[in-house]
Amino acid sequence: MAQKTPKIPVTDEEPAPLIIARSAHSLSSKDIDRDALKVLSLLHKEGHNAYLVGGGVRDLYLGKTPKDYDISTDAKPGQIRKLFRNSRTIGRRFRLVQIFFSDNKIIEVSTFRCRSEYDIEGEINVLPANNTFGSEADDAFRRDLTINSLFYDIEDETIIDYTGGVADLNNSIIRMVGDPDKRITRDPVRMLRAIRHAARIGFSIEENTWQSIIRHRTELQLCPVSRIRDELLKDLRGGANRQWLQLLLDSGVFYVLFPFYQGVFDGNGAERQELLARILAVIERVQNNKQQLSEAFLLGLFLIPWAQKNFPEMKEQLKNNQLFPLANRIKIALDASLNHLNIKKATIEYIASLLARLTLFIAHDTDGNWPSWLKKKSYFRENSQFYMIYREAAGGETADEIELPAPEKKSRRQRQAPRRSGRTPAFTREKSKGGIFGLRKRK
């Protein structure tokens, strides 16, 4: 066995971690995924410190089965790649290693990261790029929430707690690590993560963290559009959607994310708010049956109360020749309303057609006996599924045994086969202008 790397000592400025012995908690290495254990064991064997971290520790502590098993270690990405041939390095802002196993399982391994942004003073509006490696303590303090900052050591089966995460788990509290004002200012997306975890596991958000979310909610507008969109889709697919909606409304974050919903719930709009809550509950139930919805389908369902408020004709029995003009008006409104989320044009057109045709399916629903002309339409299958989810949310029959359009999958690029005619030459061929690294060849 290789000599193990000594742990970096805690400085005077850092509190010593709380070490929770195996006898004081219910976690066991037997509960950890077998492939994750293989990764941890090999890293230990090669002399590295390595821990199960984040949500995996949190879920196991709460008696749940983790969706992911993430690992942090003092090994650098290059060292990890040498140990695991079935891996690749990803990430621009910070490099981490994905290790592939059967059944499309992926174990992510990251090197301990520094917490430079945690201690930065002065006016900084966004989180700076940071590819610096750090210590075990740094890695704990740089994480967003205390309950996600725990380490589990398979060697002695102890939990290592730098931030008070175990106490917060015991007390059902969501708390930001460090000063919540500073942490949220550095990365406003942390607000969405705090709300997400509070909704999913039914915890309360600690008062200082909650007030910081309210104070800084408009700073979400500083974040890249792609990050906000990805976080929203993660929320809509993650469960506990009704609780998530209530926390967004209570904090005011809802109208920062969805400004086009301003006024929809005002006055007599309580019914529309309840309809949206019920739609989210149906989405959660359907997706708990492992029927994941596409981005367009999710957004279309989410927009039904907005569309009914802004297009009253949706409640009328429209003729076929009236649906296209309605879809076009909805599309124009969506172009303006969803501009801040950078939704693809084709996705907006699809959402507009789903919303416009909803009135058609409402008018022709006779106990599931659809007119033959409607069943022949190319859009019948997906639009009928869309309507059935809406119908259940509106208090109608349960949408059972439906086959939903699956999320779009990104195709992975095939790696090019290696050359077999010897090593690649340092300089390009005679007709080429450039040589190695694009430099010109000497004459």
C-alpha positions, 0 to 999 in steps of 0.5 A: 500500500502506498504511503498515505498523504498526511491531512493538512492541519487546521489553521488557527483561523479555522475551527477544528472539525467535529468528528462523529464516531461510528457509534454516534450515527447510523451511516455504514459503508454497507449502504454506499454504492459498490462502485463508489466504494471501489473508487474510494478504496482505490484512492485510499490504497494509493495513499490519498485522502478521499471522502464521500461528500455532499448530498450522498452523506446528507441523504444517507444520514436521513435514511434515504438512498442518494441519487448521486455519490460524489467524492472529494480527494486530495488527488489531482485530476491527472492522478485520478485519470491514471488510476481509472482508465474508464474516466474523463476530465470535464469542467471549465471553471474547475476540472473534475473527473467522471468515472464511468461504470455499467448501466450509465452510472457516473461517479464524479471525483473532485479535488479539494478546492480552495475557498478564496471567494469565501474570504474575499472582501470588497465589491464583487458582483459575481463569483470569479473564476477559481481553479485553485486546489485547496485543503479539506477544510477549504473544500467544506467551507466553500460549499453552499449549505451546511447540510451538504458540507459533510465528509464521510470517511470509509476507513473509520466510518466517521463523519467529519463536520466543519460547518455544523451540518449534522446539528442542522440535519438533526434540527431540520434546518437549511443554513448557508455556510458562512455569511449568507449576504456575502455567499449569495452576492458571490453566487446568487444561484445559491438562493435557488439551491437553498429553496430547492433543498428546503422544499425537497426534504421539508426543512425550514430555512434559517432566518438569516439565510431567509432574510438574505434571500429576500434582500438579494433576490433581484441579483439573480438577474446577474447570473448567466441565463443558461445557469438559471434555466438549468436550475429551473429545469432541475427544480421542476424535475426534482420533486416537492414542486408545490412546496418549491412554488410556495417558497418562491412566492413567499420570498419574492423570488418567483416574480424575479424568475417569472416576471410575466406572472406579475398580476396573474394571481392578483384579485380573483387570481387565487384559483390560478395560483392553486391551479399552478400548484396542482399542475406542479403536484401532478408533474411531480407524481408523474415524474415519480413514476420515472416518466420524465418530461421534456423541457417544452412539455414542462414549460408548457404546463407551467404556463397554463395559468398565465396563458388563461389569464392573458388569452381569455379565448382559451376558455371558449370553444374555438373552431379549428381555423381559430387555433392557428391565430391563437397559437401565433398570438401566444407565440408572440407573447412568449417571445417577449415573456421568455426572452430572459430565459433564452428559450429556443424558437422551436421550443416556444412554437411547440409550447404555443401550439400545446397551449392553443390546442388545449381548448380543443381537447377540453371541448372534445373530451367525452369520457375519453372517447375522442372524435375519430378526426381528432385521433388522426391528427399528428399532434393527438398523442402529445397534446392529449397527454398534455390535456390529461395532466391539466385535467387532473390538476383541474380536478378531473380524472387521474392521468394514468398510464400515459407515455410522455415525450422524453427529454431531449438527449445530447448525443455524445461525440465519438472519439476519433480512432488513434492513428496507426501509422506511427506517431503524429508528426510534430510539423504538418505536411508540406502544403500546410501553413502551420506546424506544431501548436499552429506555429509556422515552420522554419524555412 
